[in-house]
């Protein structure tokens, strides 16, 4: 009688590791990092450095002194969380607020659930929303960009974001044509390159897309999530623009302003808090896009991508259950 030993899953192995995946994400964010430093100078570098160092410190301290387990800060996940947190805040924010945000990101949203792989919500977004609610003035005071090698002195000047100008104009009863003549409204090319007010990661859509393509090629993320988010926002915004172009702006404006590209490419694709199978990913992405555009068009906030991702993170277990693939060998009814 032949005896077979069956080991536990997974049975297919590859050369990928958590560390390799996380550092691939870091490499993908380098273009956006360089753009943010170019437009916001040393302030952007300060925010990025403090955010990353604080996230690394809090993860090390919690693992060493509270959990008293193995220290895993070398896997790169805390670095990714720190960069993403920095991408979600303005360059002029006080350093102590960044440290508090990093504590919430790592201590509350990640380590309190058991660490990497167990967090139900994207940690950086939890930190960002906490900071927005707790420090609304500092989190919505956007510095005017200044080229790194420019002689302009604009460090103390703040201005509205493109989405903020749109929201305020619509609320005041202005037409889209009138809103677009606002001197603070960035031109189309500026929205693409990042020469506009906003958080560090809202700057250059081109840089974010370039990093996203790199991650898809390296198979770190699946294209279904970002494409379904972007397509949903574009389709719904486009429908309303066709119905009433005087009160609803063209859909490309929504694609290249705010945090849509950052959220769709780098945050909604988080492996832990997003669905596992392809159909679930599309449903998840459509849900994020739908909530985002609803908040942008009719909500109180100019931007809605952060709230949309966190809401759909909560539905991920249900989506995984609803779109569960059939077991191998199951007879279809």
BALO-450515 format. One record per atom (N, C-alpha, C): y, z, x; residue in one letter. Coordinates in steps of 0.2 Angstrom, whole numbers, plus 2048, in hexadecimal, padded with zeros to 3 digits. Layout:
REM residues N
YZXA;...
REM end
This chain:
REM residues 333
7FA800804X;800800800X;806800804X;80B7FB803X;8117FB807X;8167FF804X;819803808X;81F808806X;825805809X;82A805804X;831802806X;836808805X;83A80880AX;84080D80AX;846809808X;84980C802X;84F809800X;85580D801X;85A80B805X;85F80F807X;86580E802X;86A813802X;86F8127FDX;87480D7FFX;87880B7FAX;87D8067FBX;8828087FFX;886804802X;8867FD801X;8817FA806X;87E7F4804X;8797F1808X;87C7EB80CX;8827E980BX;8867E480FX;88B7E7813X;88B7E6819X;8907E981EX;8947E3821X;89A7E5823X;89E7E0827X;8A27E482CX;8A67E1830X;8AA7E4835X;8B07E7833X;8B27E782DX;8B87EA82BX;8B87F282BX;8BD7F582CX;8BE7FC82CX;8C47FE828X;8C5805826X;8CB807823X;8D1806828X;8D080882FX;8D5807834X;8D7800835X;8D27FB835X;8D47F4836X;8D87F1830X;8D67F382AX;8D97F1824X;8E07F4824X;8E17FA825X;8E87FD825X;8ED7FA82AX;8EA7F9830X;8EF7F6835X;8F07EF833X;8EC7EB830X;8ED7E582EX;8F37E5829X;8F37EA824X;8F97EB820X;8FF7EC823X;8FF7F0828X;9057F282CX;9077EB830X;9037E7833X;9057E1836X;9087DC831X;9067DC82AX;9087D8825X;90F7DA823X;9117E1824X;9187E3822X;91D7E2828X;91B7E082EX;91F7DF833X;9257DB832X;9247D582EX;92A7D082DX;92F7D4828X;92D7D8823X;9317DB81FX;9357E1823X;9317E4827X;9347E982BX;93A7E782FX;9397E1833X;93E7DE837X;9447DC833X;9437D982DX;9487D7829X;94C7DD827X;9497E2825X;94D7E8822X;9517EB828X;94E7EB82EX;9527EE834X;9587E9836X;9577E2835X;95C7DD836X;9627DF832X;9617E082BX;9667E0826X;9697E8826X;9657ED827X;9677F4827X;9687F782DX;9667F4833X;9677F7839X;9637FD83BX;96680283EX;962808840X;96180C83BX;96480C835X;96381082FX;95C80E82DX;95A80882CX;95480682AX;94E80882FX;950808835X;94B80A83AX;94A81283AX;94F816838X;94F81D837X;94B81F831X;94C81B82CX;94881C826X;94081B827X;93F81582AX;93881482BX;935819830X;93881B835X;93581F83AX;934826837X;939829834X;93882F831X;93382F82BX;93282A827X;92D82A822X;92682A825X;92582582AX;91F82582DX;91D82B830X;92182E834X;920834838X;91E83A834X;92283B82EX;921840829X;91A83F826X;919839824X;912838821X;90C83A825X;90D83882CX;908839831X;907841832X;90D844832X;90D84C833X;90A84F82DX;90C84E827X;909851821X;902850820X;90084A822X;8F8849821X;8F584D826X;8F784D82CX;8F4851832X;8F4858830X;8FA85B82EX;8FA86282DX;8F6864827X;8F6860822X;8F186281CX;8EA86281EX;8E885D821X;8E185C823X;8DF862828X;8E386482CX;8E2868832X;8E287082FX;8E787182BX;8E8878829X;8E687A822X;8E687581DX;8E4877816X;8DD874815X;8DC86E816X;8D586B814X;8D086D81AX;8D386E820X;8CF870826X;8C986B827X;8CA865826X;8C5860827X;8C785B82CX;8C485682DX;8C5851833X;8CC84E832X;8D084D837X;8D784A837X;8D6843838X;8D983F833X;8D8838832X;8DE834833X;8E3837836X;8EA833836X;8E982D83AX;8E482C83EX;8E3826842X;8E182083EX;8DF821838X;8DD81B834X;8E2817832X;8E8818832X;8EE814831X;8F0815829X;8ED818825X;8EF81981EX;8F581D81DX;8F7822821X;8FD825821X;903821823X;90181D828X;90781882BX;909813825X;904811822X;90580C81CX;90980F817X;907816815X;90A819810X;91181B812X;91381C818X;91981E81AX;91E81881AX;91B81281CX;91F80C81CX;92180A815X;91C80A810X;91D808809X;92280D806X;922813808X;927818805X;92E816808X;92E81580EX;935813811X;93780C80EX;93380880CX;934801809X;937802802X;9368087FFX;93880A7F8X;93E80E7F7X;94280F7FDX;9488137FDX;94D810800X;9548127FFX;95980E802X;95A811809X;95D80D80DX;95E80E814X;963814816X;967816811X;96C81B812X;96A822810X;96482380EX;96182980BX;96182E810X;96283480FX;96283A813X;95B83B816X;95A83D81CX;95483E81FX;95084381CX;953849819X;94F84E816X;94C84C810X;94F84780CX;94C845806X;945840808X;94683D80DX;94083980FX;93A83D811X;93B843814X;936847816X;93384A810X;93784C80BX;93484F804X;930849801X;933843801X;92F83E7FEX;92883D802X;92883D808X;92283D80CX;91D84280AX;920848809X;91B84E807X;91884D801X;91C84A7FCX;9198487F5X;9148437F6X;91683E7FAX;9118387FBX;90A83A7FDX;90A83E803X;904840806X;901846803X;90584B802X;902852800X;9008527F8X;90484E7F4X;90384E7EDX;8FF8487EBX;9018427EDX;8FE83C7EAX;8F883A7EEX;8F783D7F4X;8F183B7F8X;8EC8407F9X;8EE8457FDX;8EA84A7FFX;8E784F7FAX;8EB8507F4X;8E98557EFX;8E38527EBX;8E284C7ECX;8DC8497E8X;8D68487EDX;8D784A7F3X;8D28497F8X;8D38447FEX;8D98417FEX;8DA83D803X;8D9835802X;8D9831807X;8D882A806X;8D2828802X;8D38247FDX;8CD8227F9X;8CC8257F3X;8D082B7F2X;8CF82F7ECX;8D582F7E8X;8DB82D7EAX;8E182E7E6X;8E18287E1X;8E282B7DBX;8E38267D5X;8E98227D5X;8EF8247D8X;8F58217D8X;8F781F7DFX;8FB81A7DFX;8FE8187E6X;90281D7E8X;9008207EEX;9048267F1X;90C8257F2X;90D81F7F5X;91481D7F6X;91881D7F0X;91681A7EBX;9198197E4X;91A8207E1X;9158257E2X;91682B7DFX;91C82F7E2X;91C82E7E9X;9228317EDX;92882E7EBX;9288277EAX;92F8247E8X;9318267E1X;92D8267DCX;92F8287D6X;9318307D6X;92E8347D9X;93083B7DAX;93783B7DDX;9388377E2X;93F8377E5X;9448357E0X;9428307DCX;94782D7D8X;9498327D2X;9448357D0X;94683A7CBX;9498407CDX;9488427D3X;94A8497D6X;9518477DAX;9528417DDX;9588407E0X;95B8397DEX;95D8397D7X;95F8327D5X;96582F7D8X;96A8337DAX;9708307DDX;96E82D7E4X;96B8317E8X;96982F7EFX;9658297EEX;9608287E9X;95B8237E9X;95E81D7E6X;96481D7E3X;9678177E0X;96E8167E3X;96F8187E9X;9758167EDX;9738117F2X;97480B7F1X;9728067F5X;9778037FAX;975804800X;97A801806X;97B7FA806X;9817F7807X;9827F0807X;97F7EE80EX;97B7E980EX;9777E6814X;97C7E481AX;97B7E5820X;97F7E3825X;97B7E082BX;97B7DA82DX;9777D7832X;9777DC838X;9727DD83BX;9717E1841X;9767E0847X;9787DA848X;97C7D884DX;9837D684BX;9857D8845X;98B7D6842X;9907DC844X;9977D9844X;99C7DE846X;99F7E2840X;99C7E083AX;99F7E3834X;99D7EB834X;9A17EF831X;9A07F6830X;99F7F7829X;9997F7826X;9987F881FX;9937FE81EX;992802823X;98D807822X;98E80C81CX;99480D81BX;996812815X;99780F80FX;99680880EX;997804808X;990803804X;9918057FEX;98B8047FAX;98D7FF7F4X;9887FC7F1X;9897F77ECX;9837F77E7X;9837F47E2X;97E7F37DDX;9797EE7DFX;9737EF7DDX;96D7EA7DEX;96E7E47D9X;96B7DF7DBX;96B7D97D6X;9697DB7CFX;9637DE7CFX;9617E07C8X;9657E57C5X;9697E97C9X;96E7EE7C6X;9747EA7C3X;9767E57C6X;97B7E17C4X;9797DE7BDX;9737DB7BDX;9717D87B7X;9707DC7B1X;96D7E27B2X;96C7E77ADX;9737EA7AAX;9787EB7AFX;97F7ED7ADX;9827E87A9X;9827E27ABX;9857DC7A8X;9827DB7A1X;97C7DB7A0X;9797DA79AX;97A7DF795X;97B7E5798X;97D7EB793X;9847EB791X;9887E7795X;98F7E7793X;9907E178FX;98B7DD78DX;98C7D7789X;98E7D178CX;98D7D1793X;98F7CA796X;9897C5796X;98B7BF797X;9867BA797X;9847B979EX;97E7B679FX;97B7B57A6X;9807B17AAX;9837AC7A8X;9887A97ACX;98D7AD7AEX;9907B27AAX;9957B67ACX;9927BB7B1X;98C7BE7B0X;9897C27B5X;9887BF7BCX;9867B97BCX;9857B67C3X;98B7B47C7X;9917B57C3X;9977B47C7X;99A7BA7CAX;9967C07C9X;9987C67CCX;9987C67D4X;99D7C87D7X;99E7C77DEX;9987CA7E2X;9957D07DFX;9907D37E2X;9897D07E1X;9897CB7DDX;9827C87DCX;9807C47E2X;97A7C57E5X;9787C17EAX;9767BA7E8X;9787B67EDX;9767AF7ECX;96F7AE7ECX;96C7A87EAX;9657A77EAX;9627A77F0X;9657A47F5X;9627A57FCX;9627AC7FFX;9677B07FDX;9677B77FFX;9627BB7FCX;9607B97F6X;95A7BD7F3X;9547BB7F6X;9537B57F9X;94D7B37FCX;94D7B6803X;9527B6807X;9527B980EX;9537C080EX;9567C4809X;9577CB809X;95E7CD80BX;9637C980AX;96A7CB80CX;96D7CE805X;96B7D3803X;96D7D67FDX;96C7DE7FDX;96F7E27F8X;96E7E97F8X;9677EA7F5X;9647F07F7X;95E7F27F4X;95A7F67F9X;9547F87F7X;9507FC7FCX;94D7F8802X;94B7FB807X;9487F780DX;9437F280BX;93F7F3806X;93A7EE805X;93B7E97FFX;9417EA7FDX;9447E57F8X;9487DF7FBX;9487DF802X;94C7DA805X;94A7D3805X;9457D1809X;9447CA809X;93D7C9806X;93E7C5800X;9387C27FDX;9347BE801X;9377BA806X;9337B680AX;92F7BA80FX;9327BF812X;92E7C3816X;9287C7813X;9297C980DX;9247CC809X;91E7C7808X;9207C2805X;91B7BC804X;9177BA80AX;91A7BA810X;9177B8816X;9127BD818X;9137C4817X;90F7C9818X;9097C9813X;90A7C780DX;9057C7808X;9007C1809X;9037BC80BX;8FE7B680DX;8FA7B8813X;8FC7BB818X;8F97BE81DX;8F37C281BX;8F47C7816X;8EF7CC814X;8EA7C8810X;8EC7C380CX;8E77BF808X;8E27BB80DX;8E57B8812X;8E17B5817X;8DC7B981AX;8DE7BF81CX;8DA7C481FX;8D67C881AX;8D67C6814X;8D27C980FX;8D37D180EX;8D97D380FX;8DB7DA80EX;8DC7DB807X;8E07D6804X;8E17D77FDX;8DE7D07F9X;8DE7D17F3X;8DC7CB7EFX;8E27C87EBX;8E27C27EBX;8E87BE7E8X;8E97C07E1X;8E47C27DDX;8E47C27D6X;8EA7C77D3X;8EA7CD7D7X;8EF7D27D5X;8F67CF7D5X;8F97CE7DCX;9007CB7DCX;9017C57D8X;8FD7C07D8X;8FE7BA7D4X;8FF7BC7CDX;8FA7C07CAX;8FA7C17C3X;9017C57C1X;9037CA7C5X;9097CD7C4X;90F7C97C4X;9107C57CAX;9157C07CAX;9157BB7C5X;90F7B87C3X;90F7B37BEX;9117B67B7X;90F7BC7B6X;9117BF7AFX;9187C07AFX;91B7C37B4X;9237C47B4X;9267BD7B3X;9247B87B7X;9277B27B6X;9267AF7AFX;9207AF7ACX;91F7AC7A6X;9237AF7A0X;9237B67A0X;9277B979BX;92E7B979CX;9317B97A2X;9387B87A3X;93A7B17A1X;9367AC7A3X;9377A57A2X;9377A479AX;9337A7796X;9337A678FX;93A7A878CX;93C7AE78EX;9427B178BX;9487AD78EX;9487AA794X;94D7A6796X;94E7A0792X;94879D791X;94879778DX;94B798786X;94979E783X;94B79F77CX;9537A177CX;9557A4781X;95C7A6781X;95F7A7788X;9617A178BX;9637A1792X;9697A5793X;96D7A678EX;9747A978FX;9737B1790X;96D7B478EX;96C7BB78FX;9667BD793X;9627B8795X;95C7B9799X;95C7B579FX;95C7B87A5X;95D7B47ABX;9567B07ACX;9577AB7B1X;9517A77B2X;94C7AB7B6X;9467A97B5X;9407AD7B8X;9407AE7BFX;9437A97C3X;9437AA7CAX;9477B07CDX;94C7B27C9X;9507B77CBX;94C7BE7CBX;9477BE7C6X;9437C47C6X;93E7C47CCX;93C7BF7CEX;9377BE7D3X;93A7C17DAX;9407BF7DBX;9437C07E2X;9487C57E2X;9487CA7DDX;94D7D07DEX;9497D67DCX;94B7DB7DEX;9487E27DDX;9417E27E1X;93D7E67DFX;9377E87E2X;9317E47E0X;9317DF7DCX;92C7DB7D9X;9277D97DFX;9297D57E4X;9257D37E9X;9227D97EDX;9267DE7EFX;9237E37F2X;91D7E77EEX;91F7E87E8X;91A7EB7E4X;9147E77E2X;9157E17E1X;90F7DC7DFX;90A7DB7E5X;90D7DA7EBX;9097D97F1X;9077DF7F5X;90B7E47F5X;9097E97FAX;9077F07F6X;9097F17F0X;9077F77EDX;9027F77E7X;9037F27E3X;8FE7F17DEX;8F77EF7E0X;8F77EC7E6X;8F07EA7E9X;8ED7F07EDX;8EF7F67EDX;8EC7FB7F0X;8E57FC7EEX;8E07FC7F2X;8D97FB7F1X;8D68017EDX;8D98077EEX;8D780D7EAX;8D980D7E3X;8DF80C7E2X;8E280D7DBX;8E28067D7X;8DF8017D9X;8DF7FB7D5X;8D87F97D3X;8D77F57CEX;8D07F37CCX;8CB7F07D1X;8C57F07D0X;8C07EE7D5X;8BE7E77D4X;8BE7E47CEX;8BB7DD7CDX;8C17D87CBX;8C07D27CCX;8C57CD7CBX;8C87CD7C4X;8C47CD7BFX;8C77CD7B8X;8CB7D37B7X;8C97D97B9X;8CD7DF7B9X;8D37DF7BDX;8D37DB7C2X;8D97DB7C6X;8DF7D67C3X;8DC7D17BFX;8E17CD7BCX;8E47D17B6X;8E07D47B2X;8E27D87ACX;8E77DE7AFX;8E67E17B4X;8EA7E67B7X;8F17E37BAX;8F07DD7BDX;8F67DA7BFX;8FB7D77B9X;8F87D57B4X;8FB7D37AEX;8FF7D97ABX;8FB7DE7AAX;8FE7E57A8X;9047E77ACX;9047E77B2X;9097E97B7X;90F7E47B5X;90E7DD7B5X;9137D97B4X;9177D97ADX;9137DB7A8X;9157DC7A1X;91A7E27A1X;9187E87A4X;91B7EE7A4X;9227ED7A8X;9217EA7ADX;9277E97B2X;92D7E57AEX;92B7DF7ABX;9307DB7A8X;9337DE7A2X;92F7E279EX;9317E6798X;9367EB79AX;9357EF7A0X;93A7F37A2X;9407F07A5X;93F7EA7A8X;9457E77ABX;94A7E47A5X;9477E17A0X;94A7DE79BX;94D7E3796X;94A7E8794X;94C7ED78FX;94C7F4791X;9497F6797X;9497FD798X;95080079BX;95080679CX;95680A79FX;9578087A6X;9518077AAX;9528067B1X;9527FE7B3X;9567FC7B8X;9567F57BAX;94F7F37BCX;94B7F77BFX;9457F57C2X;93F7F97BFX;93A7F67BEX;9347F97BBX;92D7F87BFX;92D7F57C5X;9277F47C8X;9237FA7CAX;9277FF7CCX;9248067CEX;9208097C9X;92480A7C3X;92180D7BDX;91B8097BAX;91C8027BBX;9167FE7B8X;9107FF7BCX;9107FF7C3X;90A8007C7X;9078077C6X;90B80C7C5X;9088137C4X;9058137BEX;9088107B8X;9058107B2X;8FE80D7B2X;8FE8077B5X;8F88037B5X;8F38067BAX;8F580A7BFX;8F080E7C3X;8EC8137BFX;8F08167BAX;8EC81B7B6X;8E78177B1X;8E88117B0X;8E380D7ACX;8DD80A7B0X;8DE80A7B7X;8D98077BBX;8D28097BAX;8D08107B9X;8C98117B7X;8C780E7B0X;8CB80E7ABX;8C980A7A5X;8C88037A6X;8CD8007AAX;8CC7F97ACX;8C57F77AFX;8C47FC7B4X;8BD7FB7B8X;8B77FB7B3X;8B88007AEX;8B28017A9X;8B27FB7A4X;8B87F87A2X;8B87F379DX;8B67EC7A0X;8B77EB7A7X;8B67E57AAX;8B07E67AFX;8AB7EB7ADX;8A67EC7B2X;8A17E67B2X;89F7E37B7X;89B7DD7B8X;8947DF7B5X;8907DA7B3X;8897DC7B0X;8857DD7B6X;8807E27B5X;87B7E37BAX;8777DD7BCX;8757DC7C2X;8717D77C4X;86A7D77C0X;8687D27BDX;8627D27B9X;8627D37B2X;8697D57B0X;86A7D77A9X;8697D17A5X;8667D179FX;8657CB79BX;86B7CB796X;86F7C6796X;8757C5791X;8737C578AX;8767C9786X;8757C977FX;8787C377BX;
REM end
